[in-house]
Amino acid sequence: MEHVTGHRITRVLARFGRAFDERGPAGARTAVATEDGAVVAFETDRGAIGSLVVSQASAGRKNRLWFSFDGPDRSYAFDQEDPERLWIGGRDASTVLRRDPALPGARADRFDPLPAGHPQGYRTCFEDFVTDVRAALDGRPADDLPTFADGLRAARLSAAPKSWVPKPRVLPAVRIGPGRVSSAQVP
């Protein structure tokens, strides 16, 4: 999310869970000690809120990456299981933008080396990372190579509280300005 929008996550709350205590075929099940998924809520430095659902127990999903960014005039959705399309929603109409590096003006560089119809992303993310590391080691500019500060920040976000706090009794939401809603807590 940060890489796509430029927003930085400033607050996070996560809840982890396990769908099954045992896995494997009948008669050969083994105990599971790790979580299968998480639900994450976050806020950004620009006031946006967001959520993330991670699951390793969703039958039929193969490393799915799906995201949606919603704004007042446009919304964007991408599904890596259907990587040739970007859905763009508008107030009056929605469109689907198809990836085709052969089209005039399309950005067909090292980030999009395969022709339309070929899987993208998984293999090339490792190749791009190694290329960027080599460039940095050679003193050349590297595209979006994470820094030590990025790693420390990610570690701190990962170490954030991962449990819900008890919910205070809350009155119904009230509007406190254009587009802003607040809730009053009852002691």
C-alpha positions in Angstrom: 0.0 0.0 0.0 2.8 2.4 0.9 4.7 1.8 -2.3 1.6 2.3 -4.5 0.1 5.4 -2.7 3.0 7.1 -1.1 1.2 7.2 2.2 3.1 5.9 5.3 1.4 3.8 7.9 1.5 5.5 11.3 -0.9 3.3 13.4 -1.8 -0.4 13.1 -3.9 -2.9 14.9 -3.8 -6.6 14.0 -5.6 -9.7 15.1 -4.1 -13.1 14.2 -5.9 -16.4 14.1 -5.7 -20.1 13.3 -8.4 -21.7 11.1 -7.3 -25.3 12.0 -5.4 -26.8 14.9 -4.3 -29.7 12.7 -3.5 -30.1 9.1 -2.7 -32.9 6.6 -4.5 -35.9 5.2 -6.7 -38.1 7.4 -4.6 -40.4 9.5 -1.5 -38.2 9.1 -2.6 -34.9 10.7 0.0 -32.8 12.5 -0.5 -30.1 15.0 -0.3 -26.4 13.8 1.3 -23.8 16.1 1.3 -20.9 13.7 -1.5 -18.5 12.6 -3.4 -19.0 9.3 -4.4 -15.4 8.8 -4.7 -11.9 10.1 -7.0 -8.9 10.0 -5.2 -5.6 10.1 -6.6 -2.1 10.4 -4.3 0.9 9.9 -4.1 4.7 9.6 -1.7 6.7 7.4 0.2 9.9 7.7 -2.3 11.6 5.4 -5.4 10.6 7.4 -6.5 7.6 5.3 -7.7 4.4 7.0 -7.3 1.0 5.5 -7.6 -2.7 6.2 -5.8 -5.8 5.2 -6.9 -9.4 5.3 -4.2 -12.1 5.0 -5.2 -15.8 4.7 -3.3 -19.0 4.2 -6.4 -21.0 4.6 -8.6 -19.8 1.7 -9.2 -22.8 -0.5 -8.7 -22.1 -4.2 -6.7 -18.9 -3.7 -3.1 -19.2 -5.0 -1.0 -16.4 -3.4 -3.7 -13.9 -4.2 -2.8 -10.2 -4.0 -5.8 -8.0 -4.4 -6.1 -4.3 -3.5 -8.5 -1.4 -3.8 -7.7 2.2 -3.3 -10.8 4.4 -3.0 -11.0 8.1 -3.4 -13.7 10.7 -3.7 -13.5 10.8 -7.5 -11.9 7.5 -8.5 -11.3 4.0 -7.1 -8.8 1.5 -8.3 -8.7 -2.2 -7.9 -6.1 -4.8 -8.9 -6.2 -8.6 -8.6 -3.0 -10.5 -9.2 -5.0 -13.6 -10.1 -6.2 -11.5 -13.1 -3.1 -9.4 -13.6 -3.9 -8.1 -17.1 -6.6 -5.8 -15.8 -6.8 -2.7 -13.6 -10.4 -1.7 -12.7 -10.9 2.1 -12.5 -14.2 3.2 -11.0 -15.6 6.7 -11.5 -18.7 8.6 -10.4 -20.3 8.3 -13.9 -18.6 5.3 -15.3 -16.1 2.5 -14.6 -13.5 1.2 -17.0 -11.1 -1.7 -17.2 -7.5 -0.9 -18.3 -5.8 -3.9 -19.9 -2.0 -4.4 -19.8 -0.4 -4.5 -23.2 3.2 -3.5 -23.5 2.9 -3.6 -27.3 0.6 -0.6 -27.3 2.2 2.7 -28.3 3.2 4.7 -25.3 3.0 1.7 -23.0 5.9 1.5 -20.5 7.6 -1.7 -21.6 10.8 -1.6 -19.6 12.4 -3.9 -17.1 9.3 -3.7 -14.9 7.1 -5.2 -17.6 9.4 -7.6 -19.6 6.8 -10.2 -20.6 4.2 -9.8 -23.3 0.6 -9.6 -22.2 -0.9 -12.9 -21.2 2.2 -14.1 -19.3 2.3 -14.2 -15.5 4.0 -11.2 -14.0 5.4 -10.2 -10.7 6.5 -13.2 -8.8 9.7 -14.2 -10.7 10.6 -10.6 -11.8 10.3 -9.2 -8.2 13.4 -11.3 -7.2 15.3 -10.4 -10.4 14.5 -6.7 -10.0 15.6 -6.8 -6.4 18.9 -8.4 -7.2 19.4 -5.9 -10.1 18.8 -3.0 -7.7 21.2 -4.4 -5.1 23.9 -4.9 -7.7 23.4 -1.3 -8.9 23.6 0.1 -5.3 26.8 -1.9 -4.7 28.3 -0.4 -7.9 27.3 3.1 -6.8 24.6 3.5 -9.4 21.0 4.6 -8.7 18.6 1.8 -7.6 14.8 2.0 -8.0 13.0 1.7 -4.7 15.6 -0.3 -2.9 14.6 -0.5 0.8 17.0 1.2 3.3 18.0 0.1 6.8 15.5 2.7 8.1 12.7 1.0 6.0 13.6 -2.3 7.6 13.6 -0.8 11.2 10.3 0.8 10.5 8.8 -2.5 9.2 10.1 -4.3 12.3 8.5 -1.7 14.5 5.2 -2.0 12.7 5.3 -5.8 12.9 5.9 -5.5 16.7 2.9 -3.3 17.2 0.1 -4.6 19.5 -1.7 -7.5 17.9 -4.8 -7.7 20.0 -8.0 -5.9 20.3 -8.5 -3.6 23.3 -11.8 -3.9 25.2 -14.4 -1.9 23.5 -15.8 1.1 25.5 -19.5 1.7 25.4 -20.0 4.1 22.5 -22.9 6.3 21.6 -24.1 6.4 17.9 -21.7 8.2 15.5 -22.3 11.9 15.1 -21.2 14.1 12.2 -18.7 16.7 13.3 -17.9 18.4 10.0 -17.8 17.7 6.2 -17.1 14.1 5.8 -16.0 13.6 9.4 -17.7 11.3 11.9 -16.9 10.9 15.6 -18.2 8.7 18.4 -18.7 9.8 21.9 -17.5 7.5 24.6 -19.6 6.9 27.7 -17.7 6.6 31.0 
